[in-house]
Amino acid sequence: MKLLISIILLFIGFGNLFSQWIPDSTADVYTQQGVDFIYSLQFDSAKTEFQKVIKQNPDHPSGHFFLAMIEWWRIIVNPENTSNDNYFYSLLEKVIFLCDKKLESNTNDLTALFFKGGAIGFRGRLRVHREQWLYAANDGRLAIPIVHQAYNLEPTNTDVLLGMGIYNYYRDVIPEEYPIVKPFVILFPKGDRMLGVQQLKQAAEKARYANYEATYFLIQILFNYEKKYSQALPLALKLYRKFPSNPIFHRYVGRLYGSLGKWNEMKNIFSEVLDNNSKKYLGYNESAVREAQYYLGIYHFNFGNYDSALNHFYKCDEQSRSLDTDNQSGFMVMTNLKIGMIYDLQSKRDLALMQYNKVLKMTAYDGSREQAKQYIKKSYGSN
């Protein structure tokens, strides 16, 4: 249900707001600059640009919406911190209020429809993150007809293709990946996996405001579902080179280097992540450090530097114990499996068995239990 609600709200929140409904050319310049500042995590500079839009057009929802997007990125680079949630909600309520005023005089006001639908969608997305399922589902129920009305009025807008692509792809893929949601998704229009990818590519190439977000979603899809790492890497590099201070783009480059077996490049990226954390750069938090420790452990494991690998895996496991408040993360599971494999290679069979049995009690992740059972029967690395 979490995945189902998420894909509907992704469709609503992202796909239909970064569009062409900006008050005038001057506001467009401010908005473009502000969006760039958001992705660079230069939030104060972004706020200055959007306040210029608001000053010129105080009753137009666009400037207020983009102010809310600053808070959205503050949240997603540090999702464990809930201190900005209420402020984010209040900014979205302002957007909804301004849109409702416009809709009172014209029920087909495109600006009002798109920004209202997006504001409700983003509100729901945060509620998904906070596991407030009923509130999130209700936001989806409220926003879907608003967004469809707007799309029917302006179906050729390239920025809108971001949302259409997200919906088409995930609506088609999620029921296959997670069959438990199939009885629920029949309530929503069918999707089209390949069409979704095509729409996202078109938005990444041609959208005015949604091009970066479309590129980001393409990277996630190609990495997590399609496993087309060689296609995703140049996209991730493009975003990271454009926004080198963005830790999310930075980490995707490292993941993709690892997936392609580019070990030295991967090592360099995640060493930079640790360095940026030590310099207290924004967004390089404990979650980023944990990931870096894991991948650096993988690097040393692959090159037979087992003591160094264990050092990184121990740190990853320690941080996972504080970060994983509910189920064990993939990092914790695979780290413990790797530790057991190293113990086997070091002829510490008793310790290795303890690790494998520990993995069997953890959340299943990427074949972890099957591997643990295999190595219990026959030690890792044995002929």
N, C-alpha and C positions, 0 to 999 in steps of 0.2 A: 504493500500500500504506500509505503514511503516513496518507492521508486515511481509508482504510478502518479502520485500527487506531484512529485518533483518534475516529471517530464511535462505535465500539463502547465505547471507554473513557469517552467523554463520557456515554453511556447508563448505564454502570455507576457511574462516579465521582460524577456530580452528582445523578442523578435519584432516588436512593434513600436518601440519607443525611440530608438536611435534612427529617426526617420527625417523626412524633409520638412516637418512642421515646426520650423524655427521662425521667429517673427520677421526678421529682415536680414539683409546681407551683413550688417554690422554685428548683429547678434550671432549670426552664423560664424563669423571669425572668432568671436569670443568663445563660442561653444566648442569649435574645433580645438582651440588652444587649451581650453579647460579639460576636454576629454583627454588630450595628450598628457596633461599634468596628472590626471587621475591615474592613468596607467603607469606613469612614472612615480606614483605615490607621493607626488608633490601636492599634498592636499590643500595647504594654505594658498598656494598659487592658483590651484583650480578654483577654490572658493572665491578668490578675487575676480576671476573671469566670469563666473556665473552670477556674482552679485552685480556685475556690470549689466548683464542681460536683464536681471530683475529690476534694476534701477530704471532702465529704458522701457521695460514692459512689465510693470508690477503685477498686472492681472493675467499675464500669460503663464501657463503652467511649466513651460520648458525650463526656465532658469531654476525654478524651485525643484523640479524633478532632478536635474543634474546635481544640485546641492545634495539631494538625498543619495545620489550615486557615489558621492565622495564617502559618505558614511557606510555605504554598502561595501566599498573596497577596504575601508578601515576594518570592517568586520571580517571579511573573508581572508584577509592576510593574517588575522589573529582570531580565529573563530571561537576559541575558548573564552575570550573576553566578552562579556555581555553588557559592559557598561555603556556602550553606544546604542543599544537596542531601542530604548525609549525615544531617544532623540531621532533616530532613523524613522521610527513609526510616526512621530509628530511631523516630520518633514513630508512624509507621504500623505498624511491627512490634509496638509495644506494644499498639496497638488490635487487631491480628490475634491476638496472644497472649491478650488478655482475652476476645475473642470465641470462640476455640477452647475456652477453659475452660468457657464457658457451653454450647457445643454438645456437649461431652462428656456433659453430663447431660440435654440436650434438643436433639435435632437440628433441631427446628422452632422454636427460640428466635428470634423475630422480630428482637429487638434485635441479637443476635449476627450473624444473617444479613445484615441491612442494613449494619451498620457494618463487617463483614468484607468484604463485597462492595465497599463504597465505598472502604475503605482500599486494597484491591488495585487497584481502578480508578484511584485517584489516583496510586498508585505507577506504574502503567502510563502514565498521562498524562505524568508527568514524564519517563519513559523515552522517550516519543514526542518530547518537546521536545529531549531529548538525543540523539535519533536512534539509540537502542538498540533496534532494531526487534525482534529476536528475544525479548529480555526483555519488551518491551511486549506483543508478541503473546501470549506465554505468560501474562502477567497477564490479558489478555482471556479466554483459554481457561479460566483458573482461576475468574474472577469471574462469568462469564455464568450458569452454572448456579446459583450461590449467589443471585444477584439474582432470577432467574426463580422460584426456590423461595420467596423472600420475597414477591415480588409476588403470586404465586398465593395466598399465605396472607392477604394484606391488599390486595386490588385497588382499594379505594375511597379509599385515602389520597391526598389532593390533592397532597401534596408529591411523591409518587411520579410524578405526572403530568409533572413536569419531565423526568425521565429518559425516560419513555415518549414524550413529545413530541419530545425531541432525537433519539431513535432513529428514530421514525417519519419525521420530516422528512428527516434526513440519509441514512437508508438508502434513501429514495426519490429524493432529489435528486442525491446524489454520483455514482451510476452514469451519470446523464444528463449531468452537467456534466463528468465525467471518465471516458469510456468504457473507459479502460484497466483500471479496477478491476472491470468487470462480471463477468469470470470468477471473481472472488474473492467478491463479495457474494452470489452464489447460495448460499453456504454458510450464510447467515444468514436469519432470517425476513424476509418482505417488509415494507416500510414503507408509509406513507400520508402524502404531503406535507401535504395539507389537514388531516387529522386531527392531525398533529404540531403544526401552527400552533394549532389549536383547543385542544389539550392544554396547550400552553405559555401561551396566553392565560388558560386556566382556572387554571393554577398561579400565574401572575402576579397574578391577582385574589384567589385563595382560599387558596393554600398558606400555611402558618404560618411555615416556615423557608426555603422555596425561592422565595418570591415575588420577591425581588430578583434572584436568579440566573436565574429564568425570564424576568424582564423584560429582563435583560442579553442572554440568548440570543435573545429576540424581536428586539431591536434589531439584533443581528448578522445574523440571517436576513433581516429586512426591508431592511437596508442592502446586504448583500453579494449576496444571491440574488434576492429578490423585487423589489428596487429600488423599494420603496414608502416613499420618504423622508418623505412627509408623515405617514405612520402611525408611523414610527420616531421622529421628532423629539420629540413629546410624551412618549414613553417615556424617551428619553434625558434630556430636561429634568427629568422626574420623579426619575430616579436622581441626576442631578447636583445638583438642589436639595436632595435628602435627604442626599447625601454630597458636599458641595462640595470636599472635599480629595482626592477620588479622581480621579487623572489620566486613568484609562481612560474613565470616564464623561464627564469634561470634554472629552476629545479627540473622542469620538463626537458630542457636541453640535456642535463645530466642523465636523466632516466633513459632518454632515447639513445644517447651514446652507449650506455650500458646494454640496452636491448640489442644494439647492433654490434656488440663486441668491441667497441672502440674504447678499450680499457684506459689508456693513458688520458684520452680526452675526458672520459668520465671522472677519473681521479682528479684532474685539474679543476673541473667544475665543482665537485663536492668539497674539495679543499678550499675553493673560493667561498663556498657557502659557510663553512666553519669560520673562515677569516672574517666574513661579513658579520657573522654573529658576534664574534669577539669585538668587533668595532661598533656593535649595537646598531647596525643598520635596520631600518624599519622593515618588519616582516620576516626577518631572519631569526625566528623564534625557536623554541625548544622542539617543535615539530620538524622544522627544517633541519635542525641539528641532528635529530634522531635519524632522519632519512640519510643525511650525509654520512653519519657513522655506519649505517647499514651498507651503503654502496662502497664506502672505503674498505669495509670489511670484505666485501665481495672481491674488490680489486686485489687485496693481499691474499685472499684465499686462492684466487685463480693463479697467482704467481708463486704459490707455495710458501708464502711468508706467514706461517700459521700463528706465531705468537702475536704478530702485528694484527692479523685478522681477528684473533680472539679479543685483543684489546678494544678494537672498534665494536665488535659484537657485544661485548660485556656492557659497553656504554650505551649501545642501542637498546639492549634489554633493560637496563636500569631506567632509562628515560621512558621506555614503554610502560613500565610499571606505574609511573606517575601520570602518563598521558592517557592510558587505556582505562577509563573509569568503568566501562561496561564490559563488552566482549574484548578479547585479545585482538589486536590489530594484526595485519599481515606481517608487519615488521617484527612484532614480538614472536609470532609463530615461526617465521622463516629464520629468524635469528637463532632461536633455540634449536631448530633443526640443524643449521649450519654449525653451531657449537658442537653438537653431537657428532657430526661428520668429521670435524677436526679432531675431536678426542679419539675417534676411531683411527684416524691417520697417525695419531701420536701413540697408538697402542694403549689407550686408556679406556678399555672396553667397558668397565663398570660405570665410568662417568658418562660414556656415550649412551649406554642403555638407559641411564637415568634421564638423559635429555630426550631420547626418543619416546619414553613413556610419558614424559611431561608434555610433549607435543600431542600425544594421543588424547590428552585431557583438555587440550585447547580447542578453540574454534577452528574448524577445518578451513584451510586456505590453500588453493592452488595445488591440490594433491599432497598436502603436507602429511596427512594421516597415512596415505598409501606408502609414501616414502619412508615414514617412520617405521611402519610395519615391515617393510622390506629390509631395512637396516637392522631391525631387531633380529630377524631371521639370519641375515648374513651381513657382517660388518661392512661399512662403507669402505670402498677401496680395496677390498679383498679380491683375489683372483677367482 
